[in-house]
Amino acid sequence: MGMLSPLLAVRDMKNTIAFYTTMLGFETEMVFPNAENPEYADLSKDGMVLMVIPAKDHGTDTEEPFGIGVTLYLNIDGDINDYYRELKQNNVRFTQDIKDESYGVRNFTVEDPDGYRLAFTEVTSRQCLSCGMPIHRPDEWGRRESGEPPLLCALHRNRRQPEEL
């Protein structure tokens, strides 16, 4: 199965690594060349990986926030309410408090030191509360009878059957 790993340009590598590991509970998978002089890092949570690099080395060193218009959605393992409380205790900057969405997810959004927004989500319903369309857990999305890895797709599946399309 394919995987998406966003690469984020950041102003301060050590600060970013500390924020993601200490404040958000990510783990450091790799730091190159070393933790004292990081030029690249892999940060992971629940099987998802973010890569970070120093912005100044890649022509994007400005005073403006880097994450304008970017929100990364991360479907977490575990209880989203517990995770929300943990981040609140860590004084993480929230741009959207926890809430239930009509399309069957519970989510909240935080902002990292460079302005990237991370929306942490948990599927809470098997059916959209506004339109009635079925909602499937990520491990069920695109499940194939052939045994091949599932294809990831949006939370909503078309309510019409394939023969009706």
Secondary structure by P-SEA (a helix, b strand, c coil): cbbbbbbbbbccaaaaaaaaaccccccccccccccccccccccccccbbbbbcccccccccccccccccbbbbbbccccaaaaaaaaaaaccccccccccccccccbbbbbcccbbbbbbbbbccccccccccccccccccccccccccbbbbcccccccccccc
